[in-house]
């Protein structure tokens, strides 16, 4: 992690990481999956502040949140993860991947489940 003169970014990133380690030690339940989705989204957002959109760790956090949200059929966090991945790929000038994430977001947002 890049040094920015203070430890705020480090704290923002360490807390969700610490909680994720603890969460994965718990029994495999839907609640654990929900918590892991939330923590991966939180980690991705913290990394945006501590690093930048193009940091590979940002993409990894949002990718993991996407995978978990898809497995859990959790639409709102899936849309959030796809938005994070859209920004990540756009910042890396990976425009095809960015457009794919945007199109998937639009598809899921327009689905009947989006209004539930």
GULORO-843901 format. One record per residue (C-alpha): residue in one letter; z, y, x. Coordinates in nm, 2 decimals. Each point is the difference from the previous one (the first is absolute). Layout:
N
res:Z:Y:X
A:Z:Y:X
...
//
This chain:
116
res:Z:Y:X
X:0.00:0.00:0.00
X:-0.09:0.34:0.13
X:0.28:0.24:0.10
X:0.01:0.32:-0.22
X:0.31:0.16:0.15
X:0.25:-0.14:-0.25
X:0.09:-0.33:-0.15
X:-0.08:0.07:-0.37
X:-0.32:-0.20:0.00
X:0.17:-0.28:0.18
X:0.28:-0.01:-0.27
X:-0.26:0.01:-0.28
X:-0.17:-0.31:0.14
X:0.30:-0.20:0.12
X:0.18:0.00:-0.34
X:-0.28:-0.16:-0.20
X:-0.06:-0.25:0.29
X:0.36:-0.09:0.01
X:0.01:-0.05:-0.38
X:-0.32:-0.21:0.01
X:0.16:-0.24:0.26
X:0.30:-0.04:-0.23
X:-0.22:-0.04:-0.31
X:-0.21:-0.28:0.15
X:0.33:-0.19:0.07
X:0.08:-0.01:-0.37
X:-0.11:-0.28:-0.24
X:-0.36:0.01:-0.11
X:0.02:0.17:-0.34
X:-0.21:0.25:-0.20
X:0.26:0.26:0.08
X:-0.03:-0.06:0.37
X:-0.38:0.04:-0.02
X:0.04:0.32:-0.20
X:0.25:0.13:0.27
X:-0.24:-0.10:0.28
X:-0.29:0.18:-0.17
X:0.21:0.32:-0.04
X:0.12:-0.02:0.36
X:-0.35:-0.05:0.14
X:-0.12:0.30:-0.20
X:0.30:0.20:0.13
X:-0.07:-0.11:0.35
X:-0.37:0.10:-0.03
X:0.11:0.35:-0.13
X:0.26:0.04:0.28
X:-0.26:-0.09:0.26
X:-0.24:0.27:-0.14
X:0.28:0.25:0.08
X:0.10:-0.15:0.33
X:-0.34:-0.07:0.13
X:-0.32:0.07:-0.19
X:-0.24:-0.16:-0.25
X:-0.21:-0.17:0.27
X:0.29:-0.19:0.16
X:-0.05:-0.38:-0.02
X:0.36:-0.05:-0.13
X:-0.09:0.21:-0.30
X:-0.29:-0.23:-0.09
X:0.22:-0.30:0.06
X:0.28:0.12:-0.23
X:-0.24:0.09:-0.29
X:-0.20:-0.32:0.05
X:0.32:-0.21:-0.04
X:0.10:0.20:-0.30
X:-0.34:-0.06:-0.15
X:0.02:-0.37:0.06
X:0.34:-0.03:-0.16
X:-0.09:0.22:-0.30
X:-0.31:-0.21:-0.06
X:0.21:-0.32:0.01
X:0.26:0.15:-0.24
X:-0.26:0.16:-0.23
X:0.17:0.33:0.05
X:-0.26:0.26:-0.08
X:0.18:0.34:0.07
X:0.10:-0.10:0.36
X:-0.34:-0.16:0.05
X:-0.16:0.33:-0.08
X:0.24:0.18:0.24
X:-0.08:-0.25:0.28
X:-0.38:0.04:-0.06
X:0.04:0.38:0.02
X:0.19:-0.04:0.33
X:-0.27:-0.23:0.13
X:-0.27:0.24:-0.12
X:0.16:0.28:0.21
X:0.05:-0.23:0.30
X:-0.36:-0.11:0.01
X:-0.13:0.35:-0.06
X:0.21:0.14:0.29
X:-0.15:-0.27:0.22
X:-0.35:0.09:-0.11
X:-0.04:-0.35:-0.15
X:-0.17:0.14:-0.30
X:-0.13:-0.33:-0.14
X:0.35:-0.14:-0.01
X:0.13:0.33:-0.14
X:-0.26:0.00:-0.28
X:0.08:-0.36:-0.09
X:0.37:0.08:-0.04
X:-0.09:0.30:-0.21
X:-0.23:-0.21:-0.22
X:0.27:-0.26:-0.05
X:0.25:0.27:-0.09
X:-0.24:0.14:-0.27
X:-0.06:-0.35:-0.13
X:0.37:-0.09:-0.04
X:0.09:0.35:-0.13
X:-0.26:-0.05:-0.28
X:0.12:-0.35:-0.09
X:0.20:-0.06:-0.32
X:0.30:-0.09:0.21
X:0.02:0.35:0.14
X:0.12:0.14:-0.33
X:0.29:-0.26:-0.02
//
